[in-house]
């Protein structure tokens, strides 16, 4: 009876909610058929990368990049992408990634697809 109780508690402890990003094998799934890994607002961009944040009040988006990142912590991501010319600061985007992230702040990764949701 004690052994059964111990096994039940062990399995229950393994059933916790996983807050890790959704990682899907890029070769096995079409980006349009799965949920985006990240959805957020662009606060900075270069030719080959964008910085996005989420769960930040709209009024706070007028602050400096550093201040926004402090408020957003840990909800920020820098994503490398082949061409960011179609996007501007303030755009809301959905991002599909390779699933590999650098554990920095903001986290960093590579996008396979970026889709404009709202200008």
C-alpha positions in Angstrom: 0.0 0.0 0.0 2.8 2.4 0.9 4.6 1.5 -2.4 1.5 2.3 -4.4 1.1 5.6 -2.6 4.8 6.5 -3.3 4.4 5.6 -7.0 1.2 7.7 -7.3 2.9 10.7 -5.8 6.0 10.3 -8.0 3.9 10.2 -11.1 1.7 13.2 -10.0 4.9 15.2 -9.5 6.0 14.5 -13.0 2.7 15.8 -14.5 3.5 19.5 -13.8 2.8 22.2 -16.4 5.8 22.9 -18.7 6.4 26.6 -19.3 9.1 26.1 -21.9 8.7 27.4 -25.4 6.9 25.1 -27.9 9.7 23.2 -29.7 8.7 21.4 -32.9 11.0 19.6 -35.3 11.3 22.0 -38.2 11.5 19.2 -40.8 8.4 17.4 -39.6 5.9 20.3 -39.5 4.9 23.2 -41.8 5.1 26.5 -39.9 1.6 27.5 -40.9 0.1 24.4 -39.4 1.4 25.0 -35.8 1.1 27.7 -33.2 3.8 30.4 -33.3 6.6 30.0 -30.7 6.5 33.7 -29.9 4.0 36.6 -30.4 4.9 40.1 -29.5 5.6 43.7 -30.4 8.8 44.8 -32.1 10.8 47.3 -30.0 14.0 47.2 -32.0 15.3 46.0 -35.3 18.4 45.7 -37.5 18.8 44.3 -41.0 19.0 40.7 -39.7 17.3 40.7 -36.3 14.3 42.0 -34.3 13.7 42.4 -30.6 10.1 41.6 -29.5 8.4 41.8 -26.1 5.0 40.7 -24.8 2.9 41.3 -21.7 3.9 45.0 -21.7 1.4 47.8 -21.3 0.9 49.8 -24.5 1.8 53.0 -22.7 5.1 51.6 -21.7 6.1 51.1 -25.3 7.0 54.8 -25.5 9.9 54.2 -23.1 13.5 53.5 -24.2 14.5 50.0 -25.3 16.4 49.5 -22.0 13.4 50.5 -19.9 11.0 48.4 -21.9 13.3 45.4 -21.5 13.4 45.9 -17.8 9.6 46.1 -17.5 9.1 43.1 -19.8 11.6 40.8 -18.1 11.5 37.8 -18.8 9.1 38.4 -21.7 11.5 39.4 -24.5 13.3 37.7 -27.4 15.9 38.7 -30.0 15.4 36.7 -33.2 17.7 36.5 -36.2 16.0 36.5 -39.5 17.3 36.7 -43.1 15.5 40.0 -44.0 13.6 42.2 -41.5 12.9 45.0 -44.0 9.1 44.3 -44.1 8.8 45.0 -40.4 8.8 48.2 -38.4 9.1 49.0 -34.7 5.6 48.8 -33.2 4.4 45.9 -35.4 2.8 42.9 -33.7 4.3 39.7 -35.1 4.1 36.0 -34.8 7.4 34.1 -34.9 8.2 30.5 -35.6 11.7 29.5 -34.5 14.1 26.6 -34.9 13.5 25.8 -31.3 17.1 26.4 -30.2 17.5 29.4 -27.8 20.4 31.1 -26.1 19.6 31.4 -22.4 20.4 35.1 -22.1 18.2 38.0 -21.4 16.6 38.7 -23.8 16.7 35.1 -25.0 18.0 34.7 -28.5 17.2 32.4 -31.4 16.7 32.1 -35.1 13.3 32.5 -36.9 12.1 30.2 -39.6 9.0 32.4 -40.3 7.9 35.8 -39.1 4.3 36.8 -39.9 2.9 40.4 -39.5 -0.3 40.3 -37.3 -0.9 44.1 -36.9 0.8 47.3 -37.9 
